[in-house]
Amino acid sequence: MSLLSRNELSVVLYPEQIAFLHTGRELTLRGYKNETHTDKTIPCEIAAESEMPWQNAIRTLEAALPSIIHGKPAVSVTLSNHFMRYLLVPWLDKMSDEEEMAFARHCFRETYGNATDSWSVRISPGRAGVATLASAVDTRLLEELRESVVRQGLNIKSIQPHLMAAFNSCRPSLEGRSSWLALLEPGSLCLAALRKGQLSWIRTLRIGDAWNEELSTILQREAYLTDTGVDLDEVFLWAPHFEALDIQTVGRWKLERFRPGENPSHKLAYGFLKTLAVEH
């Protein structure tokens, strides 16, 4: 791809729908020209009982790509938290990268059992002396995702979990903060506690349509399940799908909308996720 042009396809993969944002940029005599080739959401058929939730989503993705792509875009994929598992791996000094990965796998096995044998694990870079965030996803999902894109003559530039896409885009505003982070998707709530800007606890929960009425009870329960969140009264809410809802407080907790910083690509990602809005 020319340094003077850009052709990118962003994909957000959910169990029930897939969102596409295909953008381009070219240098013209009047300067750079930005174009949006495709901005749409496609529903997925309900997966068979014998299938994993992601299998039908990937079939839908492959079937849709020929009508979506324009040229040879670089493909970036964000995976719904429905497909992911997260853990905070305790800090251990003087470990090699291989030992750190082995320890992270051990932590997942201790929590989820033998199912983790077929998972791919990734460790997010972190600071020395603090717990490290690790994510896991079914290896077959990654393999079939890459194969479906390659069959269209494309390559995947990046694959990242929704949690990391949100957290990294807003990391500067969280520097040194102690609060809750609530990341909402349709049917899923990823709840994390932050201490001085560092993740100290994390859990993903199933939620219903009345999540805004239940959020206070959820926070109260989770705060007392772990000592780390008992005294936190501020909640950063990442909820692009539900931005129209006017929520400022729930119980004793003060909510602050969690939005990306000034980085244009992060703003684009947030706006892109808003296209997945659901009726409440």
Secondary structure, 3 states (H helix, E strand, C coil): CCCCEEEEEEEEECCCEEEEEEEEEEEECCEEEEEEEEEEEEECCCCCCCCCHHHHHHHHHHHHHHHHCCCCCEEEEEECHHHCEEEEECCCCCCCHHHHHHHHHHHHHHHHHHHHHHEEEEECCCCCCCCEEEEEEEHHHHHHHHHHHHCCCCCEEEEEEHHHHHHHHHHHHHCCCCEEEEEEECCEEEEEEEECCEEEEEEEEECCCCHHHHHHHHHHHHHHHCHHHCCCCEEEEECHHHCCCCCCEECCEEEEECCCCCCHHHHHHHHHHHHHCCCC
